[in-house]
Structures are given as C-alpha cells and as structure tokens.
Amino acid sequence: MGQIVTELETIIVRSRAKTDQTKDNYLRAVRAFEAFAGKRPRNGQLVTDWCDHMAKTMSAESINTYLGALRFASRRLAVLRSDPRADFAHGTEWMPEGKKANPSRVLTTTECRELLVLESTSLLDLRDHAALQVGLHTGVRRAGLVGWSTDKLRGRDATFLMKGRKVEVTTPLGDKVLEAVRAWRRAAGIRAGQILRGIVPATLDNGEGVTESLTADGLYKALQRRAKRLGIEGFHPHAMRHAFISHARAAGVPDWRINAVTGHKGEKGMIDHYTHDTSLVPVGDLLPY
C-alpha cells in the first residue's frame, strides 16, 4: 500500500472494516485529495472544489467513489479526535453541473407536510408515501430503506442496516408511519421479502404491478420526481435524513435519542437504554409534520 503520509491515510490503513483492495482504492482517493488541497484548510467547500476539479477528467461515478472514500476517512478522523468539527467532508454530495442540489439545505416543515400528502391510491403513490413516511420519521438512508424486508418489521419495531457498517439499528415506528407501510403492502400484495419495490406501469391489458426489488438510486429518483412535481427544489439524496435530524433537534429531542435512531455514534449506554425502553414515544412522533 506504499508509504503512509497523512493522518487520513493512517486511518484507512488501520481500518479493520475494509479489505486490502478497498484500502488501496481509498488511499488512492485520499492521496488525490491531499495533493489537490495542499496547505488549504480542510472544509466542505474545498471538497466540492476538488470534485469539480476531477470532473474535468473523470466520470461522475468515479468522482462519487472517490468522495465516498474521503467521507469515510473524514468521519473516522472526527471520531479519533473526539471532535465532530474534524469531519470536514460530512454531508458533502456531488452531482454534475446543472444537476446539483444544495446538500446543506433542509426541507422545511411545510415541504415535509406537502411530501407526506397521499395524492392517490395508485401503487406508485402508496409506495412513495410509505417511503417518505419512514424516511422523514426515522432518518434512515436510501440503502437502508430499499434493504428493509418484512422480517425486519416486528410489531412497530423496524430494523435497518446502516450503510457502510455491519450493524443494525432498531427503532419504533409511529402509527401514521405503520399505516402507510401497511397500506402499501396490502395494495401491492407483499407478504414476505423486500418491502419497497419497483413499479410496473399499467398497460391497456394490465394494471400496475410490482417488481421483486428496488435500487437506492431508483427510490431516490422517484422521490425526487415527486418533490419536483410539488415545486420543492433541492431534494438531494440525504434530504429525508437531514430533515429528520434537523427537525428532531429543533423539537428538543436529545442528540443521544437521535443517534439511537440514525445509527450515529454516541453515548453507548444511553443508546442502549433508549433501544430497550419501549415506554418512550417514537422520535418521529415528536416532529412537527
């Protein structure tokens, strides 16, 4: 893997969660960033400038792969220093020019309410309504949503796999979220397997149908189209997660409770307490939408 030069590289080399091949790829990305950054302060704007610089010679897919590696190292740097401010790449997203959304923008309460309105009883609307109810009330990532299956929903407790981690997070769902999920499952006839699935458009001979699976990108594009139709600009890949965290904090929910739901690291004892205390109201029920 070559000579270790920076603190970020050291973090990658010492990671136990990555294979040697992945470490090599991550090191390549981090070294490219360090070469571009030079002595400039590490911050989100610098990361965005780096992505724009790479866009001159690299594909969007490759750029986001490099960005994912940098976010991994940046996140662990903050943990190592016990300083959240050290996570300079936190929340940074990149899309080609002309398609960019502001990753720092948070959906307003009104926008969240508009997104949560069930427009019709079509399979598409029921599916998107369920996804938005879960996403906006739990902050789970797209990958966690599409990977969610019927065996991971027991009563009102939903279990999601955290992206990039080999851990699961279980959180109770509120009544309106559960009803949205049940309505979608009833209409789609989903008894087992993946809960959120793709939609087969209706034809002259057949009505709407469902596929066996749905990708994270497919879900994001569907929800983005819904937001655009409602006149909501800047719906980015982490829009639901950012909205959940921001509005939960604004509602006075303690960070340790938010961390317990989103899977962020925090006070382990308090998170374990929350996870097993069924008397607490679901965090999603404390939000203003």
C-alpha positions as CSV (number, residue, x, y, z in Angstrom):
1,M,0.0,0.0,0.0
2,G,3.0,2.3,-0.1
3,Q,4.3,4.8,2.4
4,I,1.8,6.3,4.9
5,V,2.0,10.1,4.7
6,T,-1.0,11.7,6.3
7,E,-3.4,11.1,9.2
8,L,-6.2,10.3,6.8
9,E,-4.1,7.6,5.2
10,T,-3.2,6.1,8.5
11,I,-6.9,5.8,9.4
12,I,-7.6,3.9,6.2
13,V,-4.6,1.6,6.6
14,R,-5.6,0.7,10.1
15,S,-9.3,0.2,9.4
16,R,-10.5,-3.3,10.1
17,A,-13.7,-2.9,8.2
18,K,-12.1,-2.8,4.8
19,T,-10.3,-5.3,2.6
20,D,-6.8,-4.6,1.3
21,Q,-8.1,-3.9,-2.2
22,T,-10.6,-1.4,-0.8
23,K,-7.9,0.2,1.3
24,D,-5.8,0.6,-1.8
25,N,-8.7,2.3,-3.6
26,Y,-9.4,4.5,-0.7
27,L,-5.8,5.5,-0.3
28,R,-5.7,6.5,-4.0
29,A,-8.6,8.8,-3.4
30,V,-7.3,10.4,-0.2
31,R,-3.9,11.0,-1.8
32,A,-5.6,12.7,-4.8
33,F,-7.5,14.9,-2.4
34,E,-4.3,15.8,-0.3
35,A,-2.4,16.6,-3.5
36,F,-5.2,19.0,-4.6
37,A,-5.8,20.5,-1.1
38,G,-2.1,21.4,-0.4
39,K,-2.0,23.7,2.7
40,R,-5.5,25.0,2.4
41,P,-8.0,24.5,5.3
42,R,-10.0,21.3,5.0
43,N,-13.7,22.1,4.7
44,G,-16.8,21.2,2.7
45,Q,-16.2,23.9,0.1
46,L,-12.7,22.5,-0.6
47,V,-14.1,19.0,-1.0
48,T,-16.7,20.4,-3.5
49,D,-13.9,22.3,-5.4
50,W,-12.0,19.0,-5.6
51,C,-14.9,17.2,-7.1
52,D,-15.4,20.0,-9.7
53,H,-11.7,19.7,-10.5
54,M,-11.9,15.9,-11.0
55,A,-15.0,16.4,-13.3
56,K,-12.6,17.7,-16.0
57,T,-11.2,14.2,-16.5
58,M,-13.3,11.7,-14.5
59,S,-16.8,10.3,-14.7
60,A,-19.5,11.2,-12.2
61,E,-19.5,7.6,-10.9
62,S,-15.7,7.7,-10.3
63,I,-15.9,11.1,-8.6
64,N,-18.5,9.9,-6.2
65,T,-16.5,6.8,-5.5
66,Y,-13.5,9.0,-4.5
67,L,-15.8,11.2,-2.5
68,G,-17.1,8.2,-0.6
69,A,-13.6,7.2,0.4
70,L,-12.8,10.7,1.6
71,R,-16.0,10.8,3.7
72,F,-15.1,7.5,5.3
73,A,-11.7,8.8,6.3
74,S,-13.1,12.2,7.4
75,R,-15.8,10.6,9.6
76,R,-13.2,8.4,11.4
77,L,-10.9,11.4,11.8
78,A,-13.6,13.1,13.8
79,V,-14.1,10.0,16.0
80,L,-10.3,9.7,16.5
81,R,-10.0,13.3,17.6
82,S,-13.3,13.2,19.6
83,D,-14.2,16.4,17.7
84,P,-17.2,16.4,15.2
85,R,-15.7,19.5,13.6
86,A,-12.9,17.4,12.2
87,D,-15.4,15.6,9.9
88,F,-14.8,18.2,7.2
89,A,-16.4,16.1,4.4
90,H,-19.6,15.5,6.4
91,G,-22.8,15.7,4.2
92,T,-20.8,16.6,1.1
93,E,-22.5,15.4,-2.1
94,W,-21.5,16.0,-5.7
95,M,-23.6,15.9,-8.9
96,P,-22.7,17.0,-12.4
97,E,-23.1,20.7,-13.2
98,G,-26.7,21.6,-14.0
99,K,-28.0,18.8,-11.7
100,K,-26.6,20.0,-8.4
101,A,-28.7,20.2,-5.3
102,N,-27.6,22.1,-2.1
103,P,-26.7,19.3,0.4
104,S,-26.8,21.8,3.3
105,R,-30.4,22.8,2.6
106,V,-33.0,21.3,5.0
107,L,-36.6,20.7,3.9
108,T,-39.0,23.0,5.8
109,T,-41.8,21.7,7.9
110,T,-44.3,22.8,5.2
111,E,-42.4,21.0,2.5
112,C,-42.3,17.8,4.6
113,R,-46.0,18.0,5.1
114,E,-46.6,18.5,1.4
115,L,-44.4,15.5,0.6
116,L,-46.4,13.4,3.1
117,V,-49.7,14.0,1.5
118,L,-51.1,10.8,-0.1
119,E,-52.1,12.0,-3.6
120,S,-53.9,8.9,-4.8
121,T,-54.3,5.2,-4.1
122,S,-52.1,4.1,-7.1
123,L,-49.3,1.7,-6.3
124,L,-46.7,4.4,-7.1
125,D,-48.2,6.9,-4.7
126,L,-48.7,4.4,-2.0
127,R,-45.1,3.2,-2.3
128,D,-43.6,6.7,-2.3
129,H,-45.9,7.7,0.5
130,A,-44.7,4.8,2.6
131,A,-41.0,5.5,1.8
132,L,-41.4,9.2,2.7
133,Q,-43.2,8.4,5.9
134,V,-40.4,6.1,7.0
135,G,-37.6,8.2,5.8
136,L,-38.8,11.5,7.2
137,H,-39.7,9.9,10.6
138,T,-36.6,7.8,11.1
139,G,-33.8,9.4,9.0
140,V,-32.8,6.1,7.5
141,R,-30.7,6.2,4.4
142,R,-31.9,5.2,1.0
143,A,-29.8,2.0,1.1
144,G,-31.4,1.1,4.5
145,L,-34.9,1.7,3.1
146,V,-34.5,-0.5,0.0
147,G,-32.8,-3.2,2.0
148,W,-35.7,-3.3,4.5
149,S,-37.6,-6.5,4.5
150,T,-40.7,-8.0,6.1
151,D,-38.7,-10.0,8.6
152,K,-37.2,-6.7,9.9
153,L,-40.6,-5.3,10.9
154,R,-41.9,-6.9,14.1
155,G,-44.9,-5.1,15.5
156,R,-44.0,-1.5,15.5
157,D,-40.2,-2.1,15.7
158,A,-38.3,-1.6,12.4
159,T,-34.7,-2.8,11.9
160,F,-32.5,-1.2,9.3
161,L,-28.9,-2.0,8.2
162,M,-26.6,1.0,8.4
163,K,-24.8,1.8,5.2
164,G,-21.1,1.1,5.4
165,R,-21.5,-0.7,8.7
166,K,-22.1,-4.2,9.8
167,V,-24.6,-3.2,12.4
168,E,-28.4,-2.9,12.5
169,V,-30.4,-0.2,14.2
170,T,-33.9,-0.9,15.6
171,T,-36.4,1.9,16.1
172,P,-40.2,2.0,16.9
173,L,-42.5,3.4,14.2
174,G,-45.4,5.7,14.9
175,D,-49.0,4.9,14.0
176,K,-49.1,7.0,10.8
177,V,-45.9,5.5,9.5
178,L,-47.1,2.0,10.2
179,E,-50.4,2.7,8.5
180,A,-48.6,4.0,5.4
181,V,-46.4,0.9,5.2
182,R,-49.4,-1.4,5.8
183,A,-51.5,0.3,3.1
184,W,-48.7,-0.1,0.6
185,R,-48.1,-3.7,1.4
186,R,-51.9,-4.5,1.2
187,A,-52.2,-2.9,-2.2
188,A,-49.0,-4.5,-3.6
189,G,-49.7,-7.9,-2.0
190,I,-46.4,-8.0,-0.3
191,R,-46.3,-10.8,2.3
192,A,-42.6,-11.5,2.5
193,G,-39.3,-10.2,1.2
194,Q,-38.3,-6.6,0.3
195,I,-40.9,-4.1,1.4
196,L,-40.3,-1.2,-1.0
197,R,-40.3,-2.4,-4.6
198,G,-40.3,-1.1,-8.2
199,I,-43.5,-0.4,-10.0
200,V,-44.5,-1.9,-13.4
201,P,-46.6,0.8,-15.2
202,A,-50.2,-0.1,-16.2
203,T,-50.9,-1.1,-19.8
204,L,-54.1,-1.4,-21.9
205,D,-54.3,-5.1,-20.8
206,N,-53.0,-5.0,-17.3
207,G,-53.0,-2.7,-14.3
208,E,-50.0,-1.6,-12.2
209,G,-47.7,-4.3,-10.9
210,V,-44.6,-4.6,-8.7
211,T,-41.1,-5.9,-9.3
212,E,-39.2,-8.1,-6.9
213,S,-36.7,-5.3,-5.9
214,L,-35.9,-1.6,-6.0
215,T,-32.4,0.1,-6.0
216,A,-31.4,3.0,-3.8
217,D,-31.0,5.2,-6.9
218,G,-34.4,4.1,-8.2
219,L,-36.0,5.2,-5.0
220,Y,-34.2,8.5,-4.9
221,K,-35.2,9.4,-8.5
222,A,-38.8,8.5,-7.8
223,L,-38.9,10.7,-4.7
224,Q,-37.0,13.5,-6.4
225,R,-39.6,13.5,-9.2
226,R,-42.4,13.7,-6.6
227,A,-40.6,16.7,-4.9
228,K,-40.1,18.5,-8.2
229,R,-43.8,18.0,-9.1
230,L,-44.7,19.7,-5.9
231,G,-42.3,22.6,-6.6
232,I,-39.8,21.6,-3.9
233,E,-36.3,22.4,-5.1
234,G,-33.1,20.9,-3.8
235,F,-34.3,17.4,-2.9
236,H,-30.9,15.7,-2.5
237,P,-30.0,12.1,-1.7
238,H,-29.9,12.8,2.1
239,A,-32.8,15.2,2.2
240,M,-35.0,13.0,4.4
241,R,-32.2,12.2,6.8
242,H,-31.2,15.8,7.1
243,A,-34.8,16.9,7.7
244,F,-35.3,14.2,10.4
245,I,-32.2,15.2,12.3
246,S,-32.7,19.0,12.0
247,H,-36.4,19.0,12.9
248,A,-35.8,16.5,15.8
249,R,-33.2,18.8,17.3
250,A,-35.5,21.8,16.8
251,A,-38.2,19.9,18.6
252,G,-35.8,19.5,21.6
253,V,-35.1,15.8,21.1
254,P,-31.7,15.0,22.8
255,D,-28.8,14.0,20.5
256,W,-28.5,10.6,22.1
257,R,-32.0,9.7,21.1
258,I,-31.5,11.0,17.6
259,N,-28.2,9.0,17.4
260,A,-30.0,5.9,18.6
261,V,-32.4,6.1,15.6
262,T,-30.0,7.2,12.9
263,G,-27.1,4.9,13.9
264,H,-24.7,7.8,14.6
265,K,-22.1,7.0,17.3
266,G,-22.8,8.5,20.7
267,E,-23.1,7.6,24.3
268,K,-23.4,3.8,24.1
269,G,-25.1,3.4,27.5
270,M,-27.7,5.9,26.7
271,I,-28.3,4.5,23.2
272,D,-28.7,1.0,24.7
273,H,-31.1,2.4,27.2
274,Y,-33.2,4.1,24.5
275,T,-33.2,1.0,22.3
276,H,-34.6,-1.2,25.0
277,D,-37.0,1.3,26.7
278,T,-40.3,0.7,24.9
279,S,-42.1,3.3,27.1
280,L,-40.5,6.2,25.1
281,V,-42.6,7.8,22.4
282,P,-41.0,7.2,18.9
283,V,-38.9,10.2,17.9
284,G,-40.8,10.5,14.7
285,D,-44.0,11.3,16.7
286,L,-42.3,14.3,18.2
287,L,-41.7,16.0,14.8
288,P,-43.9,18.9,13.5
289,Y,-45.0,17.2,10.4
